[in-house]
Amino acid sequence: MPSVRLRLRGQLAESNAIGGEVFEVPEEVTLETFLLEHGLGARHFVVILNNTVGPNRATVLKDGDLVAVYPQMAGG
């Protein structure tokens, strides 16, 4: 089974205990499925997969992948 590290940033890290953990995921699991399973499927999060901002959520996760999720920021 592939192992994927999940890092949460900003307010997500403060309010969620799962950030920084390594998860074993089934073969052929997509980024979208992984995010949904951890309550992070909302489109207002900024998702980074292995240093790629806004990756295709249909991407199949591989062993050693790093998924970072940030709350979206707005300013004025």
C-alpha positions as CSV (number, residue, x, y, z in Angstrom):
1,M,0.0,0.0,0.0
2,P,1.3,3.5,-0.8
3,S,2.0,5.8,2.1
4,V,1.0,9.5,1.7
5,R,1.9,12.4,4.1
6,L,-0.8,15.0,4.8
7,R,0.2,18.4,6.0
8,L,-2.4,21.0,7.0
9,R,-1.5,24.6,7.3
10,G,-2.9,27.8,8.8
11,Q,-6.3,27.5,10.6
12,L,-6.7,23.9,9.3
13,A,-3.7,22.8,11.3
14,E,-5.0,24.6,14.4
15,S,-8.4,22.9,14.3
16,N,-7.5,19.5,13.0
17,A,-5.4,16.7,14.6
18,I,-4.6,14.8,11.4
19,G,-2.1,17.1,9.9
20,G,1.5,15.8,9.6
21,E,0.4,12.2,9.7
22,V,1.3,9.5,7.2
23,F,-1.6,7.5,5.8
24,E,-1.6,4.2,4.0
25,V,-3.9,4.5,1.1
26,P,-5.3,1.8,-1.2
27,E,-3.8,1.3,-4.6
28,E,-5.2,3.6,-7.3
29,V,-6.8,6.0,-4.9
30,T,-7.2,9.5,-6.3
31,L,-6.3,12.8,-4.6
32,E,-10.0,13.7,-4.7
33,T,-11.0,10.5,-2.8
34,F,-8.2,11.0,-0.3
35,L,-9.3,14.6,0.4
36,L,-13.0,13.7,0.7
37,E,-12.1,10.9,3.2
38,H,-10.4,13.4,5.4
39,G,-13.0,16.1,5.2
40,L,-10.9,18.3,2.8
41,G,-12.8,17.9,-0.4
42,A,-14.1,21.5,-0.5
43,R,-12.9,23.5,-3.4
44,H,-12.1,26.6,-1.2
45,F,-9.0,24.8,0.1
46,V,-5.7,25.4,-1.7
47,V,-4.2,21.9,-2.4
48,I,-0.6,21.2,-3.2
49,L,0.7,17.8,-4.3
50,N,4.4,17.4,-4.4
51,N,5.0,21.1,-4.8
52,T,2.4,21.5,-7.6
53,V,-0.3,24.0,-6.7
54,G,-3.8,23.1,-7.8
55,P,-3.1,19.6,-9.1
56,N,-5.6,17.6,-11.0
57,R,-7.7,16.0,-8.3
58,A,-8.1,12.8,-10.5
59,T,-4.4,12.2,-10.0
60,V,-3.7,8.7,-8.5
61,L,-1.6,9.0,-5.4
62,K,1.8,7.2,-5.2
63,D,4.0,6.1,-2.4
64,G,5.8,9.0,-0.8
65,D,3.5,11.7,-2.1
66,L,3.1,14.9,0.0
67,V,-0.3,16.5,0.1
68,A,-0.5,20.0,1.7
69,V,-3.8,21.8,2.3
70,Y,-4.1,25.5,3.1
71,P,-7.3,27.5,3.8
72,Q,-7.9,29.9,0.9
73,M,-7.1,33.5,1.8
74,A,-8.8,36.6,0.6
75,G,-7.7,40.2,0.9
76,G,-8.6,43.6,-0.1
